[in-house]
Amino acid sequence: MLKNYGDQVHFQIAERNILDEMIKIVRKKAHMQVRDKILVLLDSWQEAFGGPGGKYPQYYWAYEELKRTGVVFPKRSLDASPIFTPPPTHQSSGSMHAGYGMPSGSSKTLDETMATEIETLR
């Protein structure tokens, strides 16, 4: 889902306390497959967004908070493809708009999709 919707979804995750919910799931130490998936995502996202000075520092701080409390992140496979790849940068910023990177007509269903995704992680 995140690759297909792009930047808008990453913004929503960072701004709507979804990261807090992900951290709560990790701290419960239940559902190890879900926990490990969240850890892999957080690790990849915090790196992809440039760490504490990057576009979404919230991902970095969530990652660091978990590490500080002793959470061990799964080792990355050297041959695994990246979870997030930034879009090409050849477009001028003048042609971008609020829904840039999202399929047309999808903003109405974004909240519904995010709610469904979070429920599957619980």
NUGUVO-696412 format. One record per residue: z negated, x negated, y of N, C-alpha, C, O in turn. Coordinates in Angstrom, 1 decimal, m for minus. Atoms other than C-alpha are relative to their C-alpha. Layout:
<rs>
R   n_pz   n_px   n_py  ca_pz  ca_px  ca_py   c_pz   c_px   c_py   o_pz   o_px   o_py
R      Z      X      Y      Z      X      Y      Z      X      Y      Z      X      Y
...
</rs>
This chain:
<rs>
R   n_pz   n_px   n_py  ca_pz  ca_px  ca_py   c_pz   c_px   c_py   o_pz   o_px   o_py
R    0.0   m0.8   m1.2    0.0    0.0    0.0    0.0   m0.9    1.3    0.7   m0.6    2.2
R    0.1    0.8   m1.2   m0.9   m2.7    2.5    1.3   m0.8    0.3    1.6   m0.9    1.5
R   m1.2    0.7   m0.3    2.3   m4.6    2.1    1.0    1.0    0.6    1.8    0.6    1.5
R   m0.9   m1.0   m0.5    4.3   m1.4    2.7   m0.2    0.5    1.4    0.7    0.8    2.1
R    0.3   m0.5   m1.3    2.5   m0.2    5.8   m0.2   m1.0    1.0   m0.1   m0.7    2.2
R    0.0    1.1   m0.9    1.9   m3.5    7.4   m1.2    0.0    0.9   m2.3    0.4    0.6
R    1.1    0.3   m1.0   m0.1   m4.3   10.5   m0.9    1.2    0.4   m2.1    1.1    0.6
R    0.8   m1.2   m0.4   m1.2   m0.7   11.3   m1.1    0.2   m1.0   m2.2    0.6   m0.6
R    1.0   m0.3    1.0   m3.1   m0.4    8.1   m1.1   m1.1    0.1   m2.3   m0.8    0.0
R    1.0    1.1   m0.2   m4.8   m3.8    8.6   m0.9    0.3    1.2   m2.1    0.0    1.2
R    0.7   m0.4   m1.2   m5.8   m2.6   12.0   m1.0    1.1   m0.3   m2.2    1.0    0.1
R    0.9   m1.1    0.4   m7.3    0.6   10.6   m1.1   m0.5   m0.9   m2.3    0.0   m0.7
R    1.0    0.5    0.9   m9.2   m1.2    7.9   m1.0   m0.8    0.8   m2.3   m0.6    0.6
R    0.9    0.8   m0.8  m10.7   m3.6   10.5   m0.8    0.9    1.0   m2.0    0.6    1.2
R    0.6   m0.8   m1.0  m11.5   m0.9   13.0   m0.8    1.2   m0.5   m1.6    1.8    0.3
R    0.6   m1.2    0.4  m12.7    2.0   10.9   m1.2   m0.2   m1.0   m1.5    0.6   m1.8
R    1.1    0.3    0.8  m15.6    0.3    9.1    0.3    0.0   m1.5   m0.6    0.0   m2.4
R   m0.4    0.1    1.4  m13.6    0.1    5.8   m0.5   m1.3   m0.5   m0.8   m1.4   m1.7
R    0.5    1.3    0.5  m14.5   m3.6    5.6   m1.5    0.1   m0.4   m1.9   m0.5   m1.4
R    1.4   m0.2    0.3  m18.2   m2.5    5.7   m0.1    0.6   m1.4   m1.0    0.3   m2.2
R    0.1   m0.7    1.2  m17.6   m0.2    2.8    0.4   m0.9   m1.2   m0.2   m0.9   m2.3
R   m0.4    1.0    1.0  m15.8   m3.0    0.9   m1.1   m0.9   m0.3   m1.3   m1.3   m1.5
R    1.1    0.9    0.2  m18.7   m5.3    1.4   m1.1    0.7   m0.8   m1.8    0.1   m1.7
R    1.0   m0.7    0.8  m21.1   m2.6    0.1    0.3    0.1   m1.4   m0.5   m0.1   m2.3
R   m0.4   m0.1    1.4  m19.1   m2.2   m3.0   m0.2   m1.4   m0.7   m0.7   m1.4   m1.9
R    0.1    1.3    0.6  m19.1   m6.0   m3.6   m1.5   m0.3   m0.3   m1.9   m0.8   m1.3
R    1.4    0.3    0.2  m22.9   m6.2   m3.1   m0.7    0.9   m1.1   m1.7    0.5   m1.6
R    0.5   m0.8    1.0  m23.5   m3.4   m5.6    0.1   m0.7   m1.4   m0.7   m0.3   m2.3
R   m0.3    0.8    1.3  m22.3   m5.8   m8.4    0.3    0.9   m1.2    0.0    0.5   m2.3
R   m0.5   m0.9    1.1  m20.9   m2.9  m10.4    1.5    0.0    0.1    2.1   m0.5    1.0
R   m1.5   m0.1    0.0  m17.3   m2.3  m11.4    0.6   m1.4    0.3    1.2   m1.6    1.4
R   m0.4    1.3   m0.2  m16.5   m6.0  m11.7    1.5   m0.2    0.3    1.8   m1.1    1.1
R   m1.5    0.1   m0.4  m12.7   m5.5  m11.6    0.2    0.4    1.4    1.0   m0.3    2.1
R   m0.2   m0.4   m1.3  m12.9   m3.6   m8.4   m0.6   m1.0    1.0    0.0   m1.4    2.0
R    0.7    1.0   m0.9  m15.4   m6.1   m6.9    0.9   m1.3    0.1    1.1   m1.8    1.2
R   m0.8    1.2    0.0  m13.1   m9.1   m7.9    1.3    0.3    0.8    1.7   m0.6    1.5
R   m1.3   m0.3   m0.8  m10.0   m7.3   m6.4   m0.4    0.0    1.5    0.4   m0.6    2.3
R    0.4    0.0   m1.4  m11.9   m6.8   m3.1   m0.2   m1.4    0.4    0.2   m1.8    1.5
R    0.2    1.4   m0.4  m12.9  m10.4   m3.1    1.3   m0.8    0.2    1.4   m1.6    1.1
R   m1.3    0.6   m0.1   m9.4  m11.6   m3.7    0.7    0.4    1.3    1.3   m0.4    2.0
R   m0.6   m0.6   m1.2   m8.1   m9.3   m0.9   m0.6   m0.6    1.2    0.1   m1.1    2.1
R    0.6    0.6   m1.2  m10.7  m10.5    1.6    0.3   m1.4    0.2    0.6   m1.9    1.3
R   m0.3    1.4   m0.1  m10.1  m14.1    0.8    1.5   m0.2    0.5    1.7   m1.0    1.4
R   m1.4    0.1   m0.4   m6.3  m13.7    1.2    0.2    0.5    1.4    0.9   m0.2    2.2
R   m0.1   m0.6   m1.3   m6.6  m11.5    4.3   m0.6   m1.0    1.1    0.1   m1.2    2.1
R    0.6    0.8   m1.1   m9.0  m13.8    6.2    0.9   m1.3    0.2    0.9   m1.7    1.3
R   m0.8    1.1   m0.2   m6.7  m16.7    5.6    1.3    0.3    0.7    1.8   m0.4    1.6
R   m1.3   m0.4   m0.6   m3.5  m14.8    6.4   m0.1    0.3    1.5    0.9    0.1    2.2
R    0.2   m0.4   m1.4   m4.9  m13.6    9.7   m0.5   m1.1    0.9   m0.9   m0.8    2.0
R    0.3    1.1   m0.9   m5.9  m17.0   10.9   m1.5   m0.3    0.2   m1.8   m1.0    1.2
R    1.4    0.3   m0.1   m9.7  m17.1   10.4   m0.7    0.6    1.2   m0.2    1.7    1.7
R    0.8   m0.6   m1.1  m12.2  m16.6   13.2    0.7    0.2    1.3    0.4    1.0    2.1
R   m0.7   m0.1   m1.3   m9.7  m17.1   16.0    1.3    0.7   m0.2    2.2    0.8    0.7
R   m1.3   m0.6    0.3   m6.9  m15.1   14.4    0.1    1.4    0.5   m0.8    1.9    1.3
R   m0.3   m1.4   m0.5   m5.5  m11.6   14.9   m1.1    1.0   m0.3   m1.4    1.8    0.5
R    1.1   m0.9    0.5   m8.3   m9.8   12.9   m1.1   m0.9   m0.5   m1.3   m1.1   m1.7
R    1.1    0.8    0.4  m11.4  m12.0   12.9   m1.0    0.7   m0.9   m1.8    0.1   m1.6
R    1.0   m0.8    0.8  m13.3   m9.1   11.2    0.2   m0.4   m1.5   m0.8   m0.4   m2.2
R   m0.2    0.4    1.4  m11.7  m10.2    7.9   m0.7   m1.3   m0.3   m1.3   m1.5   m1.4
R    0.7    1.3    0.2  m13.0  m13.7    8.3   m1.5    0.1    0.0   m2.2   m0.4   m0.9
R    1.5   m0.2   m0.1  m16.5  m12.6    9.3   m0.5    0.7   m1.3   m1.6    0.4   m1.7
R    0.4   m0.6    1.3  m16.7  m10.3    6.2    0.0   m1.0   m1.1   m0.9   m1.0   m1.9
R   m0.1    1.0    1.0  m15.6  m13.1    4.0   m1.2   m1.0    0.1   m1.8   m1.3   m0.8
R    1.1    0.9   m0.2  m18.1  m15.5    5.6   m1.4    0.6   m0.3   m2.2   m0.1   m0.9
R    1.3   m0.7    0.3  m20.9  m13.0    5.4   m0.3    0.1   m1.5   m1.4   m0.2   m1.9
R    0.2   m0.1    1.4  m20.4  m12.5    1.7   m0.2   m1.4   m0.6   m1.1   m1.6   m1.5
R    0.3    1.4    0.5  m20.2  m16.3    1.1   m1.4   m0.4    0.3   m2.1   m1.1   m0.5
R    1.4    0.4   m0.4  m23.4  m16.8    3.1   m1.1    0.6   m0.9   m2.1    0.0   m1.1
R    1.0   m0.6    0.8  m25.2  m14.4    0.9    0.1   m0.3   m1.5   m0.5    0.2   m2.3
R   m0.1    0.5    1.3  m24.1  m16.2   m2.2    1.0    0.6   m0.9    1.1    0.2   m2.1
R   m1.1   m0.6    0.8  m21.1  m14.2   m3.4    1.0   m1.2   m0.3    1.4   m1.9    0.6
R   m1.0    0.9    0.4  m18.7  m16.4   m5.3    1.3    0.7   m0.1    1.5    1.6   m0.9
R   m1.3   m0.6    0.0  m15.1  m15.6   m4.7    0.8   m0.6   m1.2    0.7   m1.8   m1.5
R   m0.9    0.4    1.1  m12.6  m15.8   m7.6    0.9   m1.2    0.5    1.4   m1.1    1.6
R   m0.9    1.1   m0.3  m10.5  m19.0   m7.7    1.4    0.6    0.1    1.8    1.5   m0.7
R   m1.4   m0.4   m0.2   m6.9  m18.5   m6.5    0.8   m0.7   m1.0    0.6   m1.9   m1.3
R   m1.0    0.6    0.9   m4.1  m19.1   m8.9    1.0   m0.7    0.9    1.5   m0.1    1.9
R   m0.9    0.7   m0.8   m1.8  m21.7   m7.5    1.4    0.6   m0.1    2.2    0.4    0.8
R   m1.4   m0.5    0.1    1.3  m19.9   m8.8    0.0    1.5    0.4    1.1    2.1    0.2
R    0.0   m1.4   m0.4    0.2  m16.4   m7.6    0.8    0.2    1.3    0.7   m0.6    2.2
R   m0.7   m0.3   m1.3    2.4  m14.8   m4.9   m1.1    0.5    1.0   m2.1    1.1    0.6
R    1.0   m0.5   m1.0    0.6  m14.0   m1.6   m0.1    1.5    0.0    0.8    2.2   m0.2
R    0.2   m1.4   m0.1   m1.0  m10.6   m1.3    0.6    0.5    1.3    1.1    1.6    1.4
R   m0.5   m0.5   m1.3    0.0  m10.4    2.4    1.0   m1.1    0.5    0.7   m2.3    0.5
R   m0.9    0.9   m0.6    3.1  m12.0    3.9    0.4    0.6    1.4    0.8    1.8    1.5
R   m0.3   m0.6   m1.4    3.6  m11.6    7.7    1.5    0.4    0.1    2.3   m0.2   m0.6
R   m1.4   m0.5   m0.2    6.7   m9.8    8.8    0.8   m1.1    0.8    0.2   m2.0    1.4
R   m0.8    0.9   m0.7    9.7  m11.8   10.2   m0.3    0.1    1.5   m0.6    1.1    2.0
R    0.3    0.0   m1.4    9.2  m12.9   13.8    1.3    0.0    0.9    1.2   m0.3    2.1
R   m1.2    0.1   m0.7   12.8  m12.6   14.9    0.2    1.2    1.0    1.1    1.1    1.9
R   m0.1   m1.1   m1.0   12.3   m9.3   16.8   m0.7   m0.3    1.3   m1.7   m1.0    1.3
R    0.6    0.2   m1.3   11.5   m9.3   20.5   m1.2    1.0    0.1   m1.1    2.1   m0.5
R    1.2   m0.9   m0.1    8.1   m7.8   21.4    0.3    1.2    0.8   m0.4    2.2    0.7
R   m0.4   m1.2   m0.7    9.9   m5.4   23.7    0.4    1.2   m0.8    0.4    2.3   m0.4
R   m0.4   m1.1    0.8   11.2   m3.4   20.8   m1.1    0.5   m0.9   m0.8    1.4   m1.7
R    1.0   m0.5    0.8    7.9   m3.0   19.1   m0.8    1.2    0.7   m0.8    1.3    1.9
R    0.7   m1.1   m0.5    5.9    0.2   19.4   m1.3    0.2   m0.8   m1.5   m0.6   m1.7
R    1.3   m0.2    0.6    2.5    1.6   18.3    0.1    0.2   m1.5   m0.8   m0.3   m2.2
R   m0.2   m0.2    1.5    3.8    2.6   14.8    0.8   m1.1   m0.6    1.3   m0.9   m1.7
R   m0.8    1.0    0.5    5.7   m0.6   14.4   m0.4   m0.5   m1.4   m1.5   m0.7   m1.7
R    0.3    0.5    1.4    6.0   m1.6   10.7   m0.3    1.2   m0.9   m0.4    1.0   m2.2
R    0.3   m1.1    0.9    5.2    1.9    9.4    1.2    0.9   m0.1    2.0    1.1    0.8
R   m1.1   m0.9    0.2    7.7    4.3    7.9   m0.1    1.2    1.0   m1.2    1.6    1.3
R    0.1   m1.1   m0.9    8.6    7.1   10.3   m0.6    1.2   m0.7   m0.4    1.5   m1.9
R    0.7   m1.2    0.5    6.5   10.2    9.9   m1.3   m0.3   m0.9   m1.9    0.6   m1.4
R    1.2    0.3    0.9    3.7    8.3    8.1   m1.3    0.0    0.7   m2.3    0.0    0.0
R    1.3    0.1   m0.7    1.1    8.2   10.8   m0.9    1.2   m0.3   m2.1    1.1   m0.3
R    0.8   m1.2    0.3    0.0   11.8    9.9   m0.7   m0.2   m1.4   m1.8    0.3   m1.5
R    0.6    0.1    1.3   m0.7   10.8    6.3   m0.8   m1.3   m0.2   m1.4   m1.5   m1.2
R    0.7    1.2    0.1   m2.2    7.4    7.0   m1.5    0.2   m0.3   m2.1   m0.4   m1.2
R    1.4   m0.3    0.3   m5.8    8.8    7.2   m0.2    0.5   m1.4   m1.2    0.1   m2.0
R    0.2   m0.5    1.4   m5.3   10.7    4.0    0.2   m1.1   m1.0   m0.6   m1.1   m2.0
R   m0.3    1.1    1.0   m3.9    7.7    2.2   m1.2   m1.0    0.0   m1.6   m1.4   m1.1
R    1.2    0.9    0.0   m6.8    5.5    3.4   m1.2    0.6   m0.7   m1.9   m0.1   m1.4
R    1.2   m0.7    0.7   m9.4    8.1    2.3    0.2   m0.1   m1.5   m0.8   m0.3   m2.2
R   m0.2    0.0    1.4   m7.8    8.2   m1.1   m0.2   m1.4   m0.6   m0.8   m1.5   m1.6
R    0.2    1.4    0.4   m7.7    4.4   m1.4   m1.4   m0.4   m0.1   m1.9   m1.0   m1.1
R    1.4    0.3    0.0  m11.3    4.1   m0.5   m0.8    0.7   m1.1   m1.6    0.1   m1.8
R    0.7   m0.8    1.0  m12.4    6.8   m2.9    0.3   m0.7   m1.4   m0.6   m0.7   m2.3
R   m0.3    0.6    1.3  m10.7    4.9   m5.8   m0.8   m1.3   m0.1   m1.0   m1.8   m1.3
R    0.8    1.2    0.1  m12.7    1.8   m4.9   m1.5    0.3   m0.3   m2.2   m0.6   m0.7
R    1.5   m0.3    0.2  m16.1    3.6   m5.2   m0.3    0.2   m1.4   m1.5    0.4   m1.8
</rs>
